[in-house]
């Protein structure tokens, strides 16, 4: 099985709505939501 080390990614809620974690071992990591969606909703 592949050793992927630490994984991180981000989604903006507008054009990027998901993040696929690759198969294999990881040492952990983060997936975070950027403020793009908050900014878009605040403009409504």
BALOBA-1460 file (C-alpha; in Angstrom, 3 decimals):
// residues 44
<rec num="1" residu="x" x="0.000" y="0.000" z="0.000"/>
<rec num="2" residu="x" x="1.261" y="3.489" z="-0.875"/>
<rec num="3" residu="x" x="2.655" y="5.676" z="1.913"/>
<rec num="4" residu="x" x="1.197" y="9.149" z="1.252"/>
<rec num="5" residu="x" x="2.734" y="10.942" z="4.235"/>
<rec num="6" residu="x" x="0.849" y="14.029" z="5.413"/>
<rec num="7" residu="x" x="-2.107" y="15.061" z="3.276"/>
<rec num="8" residu="x" x="-3.680" y="18.490" z="3.042"/>
<rec num="9" residu="x" x="-6.225" y="20.098" z="0.777"/>
<rec num="10" residu="x" x="-8.784" y="22.851" z="0.639"/>
<rec num="11" residu="x" x="-12.239" y="23.356" z="-0.785"/>
<rec num="12" residu="x" x="-13.872" y="26.689" z="-1.513"/>
<rec num="13" residu="x" x="-17.521" y="25.587" z="-1.556"/>
<rec num="14" residu="x" x="-18.099" y="27.214" z="-4.950"/>
<rec num="15" residu="x" x="-16.172" y="25.390" z="-7.657"/>
<rec num="16" residu="x" x="-14.343" y="22.893" z="-5.466"/>
<rec num="17" residu="x" x="-16.862" y="21.108" z="-3.266"/>
<rec num="18" residu="x" x="-15.044" y="17.899" z="-2.364"/>
<rec num="19" residu="x" x="-11.569" y="16.548" z="-1.745"/>
<rec num="20" residu="x" x="-10.620" y="12.929" z="-2.447"/>
<rec num="21" residu="x" x="-8.147" y="11.404" z="-0.027"/>
<rec num="22" residu="x" x="-5.879" y="9.041" z="-1.965"/>
<rec num="23" residu="x" x="-5.826" y="5.378" z="-0.973"/>
<rec num="24" residu="x" x="-2.932" y="4.345" z="1.223"/>
<rec num="25" residu="x" x="-1.334" y="5.108" z="4.547"/>
<rec num="26" residu="x" x="-1.203" y="8.701" z="5.817"/>
<rec num="27" residu="x" x="0.269" y="10.417" z="8.843"/>
<rec num="28" residu="x" x="-2.820" y="12.598" z="9.080"/>
<rec num="29" residu="x" x="-3.468" y="15.990" z="7.610"/>
<rec num="30" residu="x" x="-6.147" y="18.600" z="7.119"/>
<rec num="31" residu="x" x="-8.892" y="19.533" z="4.729"/>
<rec num="32" residu="x" x="-10.151" y="23.075" z="5.165"/>
<rec num="33" residu="x" x="-12.871" y="25.316" z="3.806"/>
<rec num="34" residu="x" x="-11.652" y="28.652" z="2.443"/>
<rec num="35" residu="x" x="-13.579" y="31.871" z="3.052"/>
<rec num="36" residu="x" x="-14.771" y="32.087" z="-0.586"/>
<rec num="37" residu="x" x="-18.218" y="30.698" z="0.245"/>
<rec num="38" residu="x" x="-18.633" y="33.076" z="3.207"/>
<rec num="39" residu="x" x="-17.700" y="36.032" z="1.012"/>
<rec num="40" residu="x" x="-20.168" y="34.950" z="-1.675"/>
<rec num="41" residu="x" x="-23.011" y="34.554" z="0.831"/>
<rec num="42" residu="x" x="-22.243" y="37.892" z="2.478"/>
<rec num="43" residu="x" x="-22.591" y="39.610" z="-0.911"/>
<rec num="44" residu="x" x="-26.198" y="38.427" z="-1.283"/>
